Amino acid sequence: MSETKQLNIQMVDLKTQYEKLQPEIDAAVLEVLRSCAYINGPKVRDFQAHMERYLDVKRVIPCANGTDALQIALMATDMQPGDEVIVPAFTYVSTAEVIALLGFRPVMVDVDPDTFNVTADIIEAAMTPKTKGVVPVNLFGQSCDMEPIMAVAEKHGLWVIEDNAQAIGADYTFADGHSQKTGTIGHIGCTSFYPSKNLGAYGDGGAIYTNDEELGERLHKIANHGQTKRYYHGMVGVNSRLDSVQAAILDIKLAKLDEYAAARRKAADYYDEAFAEVAALKTPARDPKSSHVFHQYTLQVLDGSRDRLQEHLNTAGIPSMIYYPVPLYKQEAYKTAMANEITELPVTEELCQRVISLPMHTELNEAMLEHITQTVKSFFA
């Protein structure tokens, strides 16, 4: 325990990251405070422009959080209450929450056992005449296989809303060799700037993005009370804004996002090598079509000892998390909201019993990684 205390291993180490950026962050925040332009100020517009350039996308609409981003994206479609939207059952609740909130019917489906992501085949098999959309989730930092998903969507006239909250900065490569940033492939992409995300604010924040100018304008209006101009409301909207302080912080961190992804991949490589010979562990699959930005490093424990491993880590003072312990279709809130009746989705059920995520952030050093991996390996020795 003393070694762990000395190393100060965190699940996400925001404090050390801030200390490295402190002069820039403090100056940027102070500039906002002095300007008194707290809402939709120059810092928000600067960050928006830099995000558009980084993602190579026509429109970025900053908003208050990632859940709002998903809700606004769905509101911008022509879907009607009762329409069905396909969503993976192995994901965070926000993805299904906004579908149900708007009166649409979530259709929860299984995921690929290796990548944890929904696939085109799974989507097509779950379709009914009422299916109007799909929300593929780029889980844990890796893109869904988007090219065939978009082909299915085009074939059946489906809206595709990419939930990119965990994979900002990842690249997806198409069959012809060209690549795009995740979140820019579907009709609309959504992300979260929750502090622990790869690009995290110091409070809540989110963004929506699209390459459709007309759709982008509609998203912008919805996020701003449905206004066509101030005090003139052409549609029912919401109030969802990214404040200038958060935009100033995010703009600094955006410039370092690729550097942060490289640090995460380096840590993931260390984990992969350390666990390669541990028969009871399955390391995260890496789809060659997608770069992986490792929002989480998630192992599968194959011998049924996941909970005991977590206790072992806790005893050693090493944090870990289980994303996600309960399938969405078993959550009380969604038992009547779903369009499809589910007894069991076998891969999702299995993952909920197997997965465990280890510390993953930009500040992990070799001493920390060695201690974490040795502690895990000692459990299986």
Secondary structure, DSSP 8 states (H G I E B T S, - for coil): -HHHHHHT--SS-HHHHHHHHHHHHHHHHHHHHHHT--BS-HHHHHHHHHHHHHHT-SEEEEES-HHHHHHHHHHTS---TT-EEEEESSS-THHHHHHHHTT-EEEEE---TTT----HHHHHHT--TTEEEE--B-GGGB---HHHHHHHHHHHT-EEEEE-TT-TT-EEE-TTS-EEETTSSSSEEEEE--TTSSS--SS--EEEEES-HHHHHHHHHHHBTTEEETTEESS---B---BHHHHHHHHHHHTTHHHHHHHHHHHHHHHHHHHTT-TTEE-----TTB-B--SSEEEEETTS-HHHHHHHHHHTT---B-S-SS-GGGSGGGTTT-SS--S--HHHHHHHHHEEEE--STT--HHHHHHHHHHHHHHH-
